[in-house]
Amino acid sequence: MGDVVLHLPVEANEDVLFGAFVSRFMESRSIEVERLAASSDAPYLMIRSDPALGDAVRVLIFQEHGAASAFSSGWDRERRRGKAA
């Protein structure tokens, strides 16, 4: 299975919100994370920045399309909630 790479916007004032969302997401996926760890040496999720994309973008690498899709849509909802607050 190939990597699924996302480039997601994360403004400087959203760093705490993003970190909290990542923690909740990973906690909610703990069974999937354990299953993948048992069958693969690849991590469930990697997060990095890319200087070429700028400071306001995070690069996320998933092993499963469904997880990437769920994270992307969840982060979009979380950002909208955060901006409305």
N, C-alpha and C positions, 0 to 999 in steps of 0.2 A: 504494500500500500504506500502511495506517495504522500509527501507532506502537503498539508493544506495551509497556505500562508495568507494571513490577513494583515492589512495595514489599517489600523484604527486610529482615529483622532483622539488625542488625550491632551487637553490644554494644561498648562502649568497649574492652574487653579483646580484641576480635576484629579491631580495625582492621588490624593487621599481617597477620593471617591472610587477611582480606578482600582487602587489596592484593595479596598474593602470589597469591591465587586469580584475581583479575582479570587479572593479568599472564600467568599460565599459560593461562587461558582464551583471551585475545586471541592469544597466540602460537600456540595450537593451531588457531585459526580464521583464520590470516593469509591463506590463499587466498581465503576468503569475504570478508574485509575488503577485500582488493584488488579483488575482483570487484564488490563493492558500490560502492566508490569510483569505479570506472570508469563505472558506470551511474547514479549518483545523487550529488547534492550533500549528502545526509543522512549523518551519521556512523553507523557501525555500532552504536555504543553510547555513550550519555551517562549519566553518573552524577551525581546531585546529592542533597543533603539537602533536607528540607522541614521548616522549624521547626514547622509545624502538626502534623506526625506525630511529633515528638520526635527526640532525638539518636540513638536506637537503631534508626532506620530509614533505609535508603538507597533512593532512587528511581532505578530503572534504566530507560532507554528504549532499546528495540531497534527495528530496522526489520523484523526477521523473527521470526515466531512460534517457529520451530524453535530459533533461537539463544536466545531468551528462556527457552524450556522447558529447554534444555540447561544454561543458566546457573543457573536456579532449582534444578533437581535436583542439579546439581554443588555448589552452595553449601550446600544442605541436607546432603549427604554430608560435605562438608568441615567444617561446623560440628559435626556429630556426632563425627567423628574427633578434632577439636580438643578437644571436651569430654571425650572418653574418655581422652585422653593425660594 
